Amino acid sequence: MAQTVSNVLRVRFEKLVAESVKLVHAMTRYQFAVSDAALKIAPLRCHGGDMSLGEDELGGGRRVTDLR
């Protein structure tokens, strides 16, 4: 009798797990690529840096009037 894991054969289970691991690795690479691009657009401030924004500023070098 063939071994099963839950509702699938063990061989099919191992293939599904291997493919899922590949997808998770790919997703992780894409997330890092997106965050690297975001850091190029708006680098992090130094630890303890001034984070206060003026009345008419949203950060990132834009003012509220620029967004309308």
Residue frames as a rotation matrix with the C-alpha (Angstrom) as fourth column:
MET 1
0.575 0.818 0.000 0.00
0.818 -0.575 0.000 0.00
0.000 0.000 -1.000 0.00
ALA 2
-0.127 -0.617 0.776 1.29
0.581 -0.681 -0.446 3.45
0.804 0.394 0.445 -0.95
GLN 3
-0.428 -0.096 -0.899 2.10
0.860 -0.349 -0.372 5.91
-0.278 -0.932 0.232 1.80
THR 4
0.196 0.531 0.824 0.01
0.635 -0.709 0.306 9.04
0.747 0.464 -0.477 2.01
VAL 5
-0.840 -0.284 -0.461 0.34
0.528 -0.621 -0.579 12.35
-0.122 -0.730 0.672 3.78
SER 6
-0.494 0.794 -0.354 -3.08
-0.442 -0.580 -0.684 13.77
-0.749 -0.182 0.637 4.53
ASN 7
0.521 0.831 0.197 -4.96
-0.193 0.340 -0.920 13.28
-0.831 0.441 0.338 1.23
VAL 8
0.699 -0.320 -0.639 -2.03
-0.697 -0.107 -0.709 12.92
0.158 0.941 -0.298 -1.22
LEU 9
0.829 -0.501 -0.248 0.58
0.466 0.865 -0.186 10.31
0.308 0.039 0.951 -1.98
ARG 10
0.562 -0.674 -0.479 3.91
0.419 -0.267 0.868 10.90
-0.713 -0.688 0.132 -0.25
VAL 11
-0.371 -0.717 0.590 5.70
0.880 -0.070 0.469 11.44
-0.295 0.693 0.657 -3.59
ARG 12
0.118 0.519 0.846 3.16
0.694 -0.652 0.304 14.11
0.710 0.552 -0.438 -4.61
PHE 13
0.911 0.199 -0.360 3.41
0.410 -0.513 0.754 15.68
-0.035 -0.835 -0.550 -1.15
GLU 14
0.140 -0.954 -0.266 7.21
0.628 -0.122 0.768 16.00
-0.765 -0.275 0.582 -1.45
LYS 15
-0.444 -0.237 0.864 6.90
0.872 -0.336 0.355 17.58
0.206 0.911 0.356 -4.91
LEU 16
0.519 0.730 0.445 4.33
0.548 -0.684 0.482 20.09
0.656 -0.006 -0.755 -3.61
VAL 17
0.797 -0.292 -0.529 6.52
0.415 -0.372 0.830 21.00
-0.439 -0.881 -0.175 -0.65
ALA 18
-0.243 -0.952 0.188 9.60
0.797 -0.086 0.597 21.42
-0.552 0.295 0.780 -2.89
GLU 19
-0.245 0.222 0.944 7.68
0.775 -0.540 0.328 23.72
0.582 0.812 -0.040 -5.25
SER 20
0.811 0.585 -0.025 6.29
0.458 -0.607 0.650 25.72
0.365 -0.538 -0.760 -2.33
VAL 21
0.408 -0.755 -0.514 9.80
0.591 -0.211 0.779 26.23
-0.696 -0.621 0.360 -0.95
LYS 22
-0.507 -0.581 0.636 10.95
0.859 -0.277 0.431 27.52
-0.074 0.765 0.640 -4.36
LEU 23
0.181 0.681 0.709 8.02
0.634 -0.632 0.446 29.96
0.752 0.369 -0.546 -4.46
VAL 24
0.884 0.110 -0.454 8.78
0.450 -0.456 0.767 31.26
-0.123 -0.883 -0.453 -0.96
HIS 25
-0.068 -0.983 -0.168 12.43
0.725 -0.165 0.669 31.82
-0.685 -0.077 0.724 -1.92
ALA 26
-0.460 -0.032 0.887 11.37
0.804 -0.439 0.401 33.70
0.376 0.898 0.228 -5.07
MET 27
0.611 0.758 0.228 8.89
0.540 -0.611 0.579 35.83
0.578 -0.231 -0.783 -3.09
THR 28
0.631 -0.446 -0.634 11.62
0.561 -0.302 0.771 36.69
-0.535 -0.843 0.060 -0.57
ARG 29
-0.457 -0.835 0.306 14.01
0.815 -0.255 0.521 37.77
-0.357 0.488 0.797 -3.35
TYR 30
-0.169 0.478 0.862 11.32
0.684 -0.573 0.452 40.02
0.710 0.666 -0.230 -4.85
GLN 31
0.831 0.484 -0.274 10.50
0.519 -0.497 0.695 41.57
0.200 -0.720 -0.664 -1.47
PHE 32
0.198 -0.842 -0.501 14.18
0.628 -0.284 0.725 42.42
-0.753 -0.458 0.473 -0.94
ALA 33
-0.564 -0.380 0.733 14.42
0.823 -0.330 0.462 43.86
0.066 0.864 0.499 -4.46
VAL 34
0.319 0.772 0.550 11.40
0.596 -0.614 0.518 46.09
0.737 0.163 -0.656 -3.81
SER 35
0.861 -0.003 -0.509 12.75
0.457 -0.433 0.777 47.25
-0.223 -0.902 -0.371 -0.44
ASP 36
-0.207 -0.978 -0.029 16.18
0.792 -0.185 0.582 47.97
-0.575 0.097 0.812 -1.97
ALA 37
-0.399 0.141 0.906 14.50
0.733 -0.544 0.408 50.16
0.551 0.827 0.114 -4.61
ALA 38
0.693 0.719 0.063 12.46
0.503 -0.544 0.672 51.93
0.517 -0.433 -0.738 -1.92
LEU 39
0.530 -0.566 -0.631 15.61
0.618 -0.251 0.745 52.68
-0.580 -0.785 0.217 0.08
LYS 40
-0.547 -0.695 0.466 17.18
0.828 -0.365 0.426 54.26
-0.126 0.619 0.775 -3.01
ILE 41
-0.007 0.649 0.761 14.13
0.559 -0.628 0.541 56.51
0.829 0.429 -0.358 -3.36
ALA 42
0.564 0.255 0.785 13.88
-0.474 -0.679 0.561 57.46
0.676 -0.688 -0.262 0.33
PRO 43
-0.291 -0.770 -0.568 16.94
0.140 0.553 -0.821 56.38
0.946 -0.319 -0.053 2.36
LEU 44
0.528 0.408 -0.745 16.54
0.753 0.181 0.633 55.77
0.393 -0.895 -0.211 6.08
ARG 45
0.610 -0.312 0.728 17.51
-0.418 -0.908 -0.039 58.60
0.673 -0.280 -0.684 8.38
CYS 46
-0.500 -0.850 -0.167 20.37
-0.173 0.287 -0.942 58.25
0.849 -0.442 -0.291 10.83
HIS 47
-0.045 0.428 -0.903 19.50
0.839 0.507 0.199 56.78
0.543 -0.748 -0.382 14.21
GLY 48
-0.103 0.089 -0.991 18.09
0.835 -0.533 -0.135 59.57
-0.540 -0.841 -0.020 16.35
GLY 49
-0.877 -0.236 0.418 17.67
0.456 -0.681 0.573 61.85
0.150 0.693 0.705 13.33
ASP 50
-0.697 0.641 -0.321 15.06
-0.329 -0.684 -0.651 64.58
-0.637 -0.347 0.688 13.36
MET 51
-0.767 0.488 0.416 11.81
0.639 0.639 0.429 63.08
-0.056 0.595 -0.802 12.07
SER 52
-0.098 0.779 -0.619 9.65
0.403 -0.537 -0.741 66.17
-0.910 -0.322 -0.261 12.60
LEU 53
-0.468 0.054 0.882 7.97
0.873 -0.128 0.471 67.55
0.139 0.990 0.013 9.50
GLY 54
-0.981 0.122 -0.153 6.81
-0.103 -0.987 -0.126 71.06
-0.167 -0.108 0.980 8.86
GLU 55
-0.297 0.955 -0.027 3.15
-0.278 -0.113 -0.954 71.98
-0.914 -0.275 0.298 8.69
ASP 56
0.522 0.540 -0.661 2.98
-0.729 -0.121 -0.674 71.77
-0.444 0.833 0.330 4.91
GLU 57
-0.359 -0.746 -0.560 5.28
-0.908 0.418 0.025 68.76
0.216 0.518 -0.828 4.40
LEU 58
0.818 0.575 0.024 4.57
-0.571 0.807 0.147 65.06
0.065 -0.134 0.989 4.03
GLY 59
0.212 -0.825 0.524 8.21
-0.261 0.469 0.844 63.96
-0.942 -0.316 -0.116 3.82
GLY 60
0.142 -0.239 0.960 10.12
0.774 0.632 0.043 62.61
-0.617 0.737 0.275 0.86
GLY 61
-0.804 -0.579 -0.135 10.73
0.402 -0.697 0.594 66.15
-0.438 0.423 0.793 -0.35
ARG 62
-0.528 0.687 0.500 7.11
0.533 -0.191 0.824 66.84
0.661 0.702 -0.265 -1.30
ARG 63
-0.940 0.340 0.024 4.76
-0.252 -0.644 -0.722 69.45
-0.230 -0.685 0.691 0.04
VAL 64
-0.323 0.907 0.269 1.01
0.389 0.387 -0.836 69.02
-0.862 -0.166 -0.478 0.37
THR 65
0.322 0.477 -0.818 0.47
-0.464 -0.674 -0.576 71.49
-0.825 0.565 0.004 -2.49
ASP 66
-0.560 -0.606 -0.565 2.59
-0.797 0.209 0.566 69.32
-0.225 0.767 -0.600 -4.82
LEU 67
-0.917 0.181 0.354 0.19
0.166 0.983 -0.072 66.40
-0.361 -0.007 -0.932 -4.43
ARG 68
-0.038 0.977 -0.209 -2.96
0.029 -0.208 -0.978 68.18
-0.999 -0.044 -0.021 -5.59
